[in-house]
Amino acid sequence: MDPLTRRDFARGAGLATALSYSRILGANDRVGMGFIGLGNRGDQVHDAFLEHGDAQTVAICDLRDDYLDLAAKKSRGNPTRYKEYKKLLEDKTVDAVVIAAPDHWHALMFIDACHAGKDVYVEKPLSLTVVEGRKMVETAERTKRVTQVGTNRRSWKSYMEAAEFVRSGGLGHVTAARCFHIHNEWPNGLGPGTGGRVPSDWEWDHWLGPAPYVPYNANREFYNFRWFYNYSGGQLTNFGVHYMDAIRWLIGQDSPRAVAAIGGQFAHIKDNREIPDTMQVLWEFDGTLVAFEQYNANSAPGSGPSCEIELRGTKGTMYLRSANWDVVPEKVSDGYVGYNHGHGYGNPVDRSHGRDVDASRHALIEAKSVKGAKGGDTMAHARNFLDCIKTRAKCHADVLIGHLSTSATLIGNIAHRQRVFLEWDARAERFPNNSAANRWLSYQYRAPYKLG
């Protein structure tokens, strides 16, 4: 059966109800979906799955009643509501779960879901630490679960074409790549995090979960938790995982050899954030230098043609923004470009060689421009997950792919917080040149939480 989407059905028969979907699709075609975490991103991912008629929302879980109300209203049915995720995992109608809780919950929920026999779609970044991520990979392999990490660019047709172009030599050898997170949050940033809705002690304790207990502050929950290290790695792991995942895919490499980082709270934004407002991270891959640049007090574009990712190859440069990308050819010369046999750029008596070299430059590739689907589309990624649940094939962004991309960003944060240059042994997932830095690869959970 060809996959049926909500849009397909609506065009032919109007808005579908839960009953009409059940008549179209047999029981064996539908996937009972449970959604854990229905805030900003959780709501977006839920919408993406609702576009597919064979995804049936049978259970929802969140600490907030208003989020549960909204999800139930959208769901095309009457899903069972839960406040505790382990109760949802016990639900026999749930075939697969979507985990969109804050980052510090991902490992616990993912591992528990695998042990409960559920297939898992988990939002990026995969984990809060490298050790968590490796245990998630091992658990998924041992329990034979289908997994998908929310690096949704892996399911975009335009990025598949970009990866094929670069990996087939379209840019020549890619010597450098840069990616950017740029947003002006100066001067007031998140604000003081006071006032507004205050959760109950029970809700706040359950939101914190394995993280250390601290008094409630509104900036520490919902989207803003990404500015605090106990729950997230900041925008380096939030947007940076998207970018690192794309760059690894495009250049065909798994892991960096080394990492360094520098930056800090230079703009003195008036809030209680912990992460830097200005930072640069540099990774050395095999023959390719990769940089992440974060500027949160100035929103000017980070590259000539405004883009999220830039790849510099010997034959040309690729600029990627959202689902679109462009290639600008590099002009090269067959002659020598330096000082040669008494002639060249450095000879004040005779500069003709330099002029001849410049005149002979020519492009080896053609300019190229590709327009992809609307940016931020998660529908194709959800479709891939549903298909793989049925075939038991690997998803476009399975847990190992997500772990490698997330780990690269996590060690970037470690390099910044340690203020050192770190070599990375990707096989052992350790820093061979710095034992102190290895202590940041995991953390002690708050009792009674334990990583399964």
Secondary structure, 3 states (H helix, E strand, C coil): CCCCEHHHHHHHHCCCCHHHHHHHCCCCCCEEEEEECCCHHHHHHHHHHHCECCEEEEEEECCCHHHHHHHHHHCCCCCEEECCHHHHHCCCCCCEEEECCCHHHHHHHHHHHHHCCCEEEECCCCCCCHHHHHHHHHHHHHHCCCEEECCHHHHCHHHHHHHHHHHCCCCCCEEEEEEEEECCCCCCCCCCCCCCCCCCHHHHHHHHCCCCCCCCCHHHCHHHHHHCCCCCCCHHHHHHHHHHHHHHHHHCCCCCCEEEEEEECCCCCCCCCCCCCEEEEEEEECCEEEEEEEECCCCCCCCCCCCCEEEEECCEEEEEECCEEEEEECEECCCCCCCECCECCCCCCCCHHHHHHHHCCEECCCCEEECCCCCCCCHHHHHHHHHHHHHCCCCCCCHHHHHHHHHHHHHHHHHHHHCCCEECECCCCECCCCHHHHHHHCCCCCCCCCCC
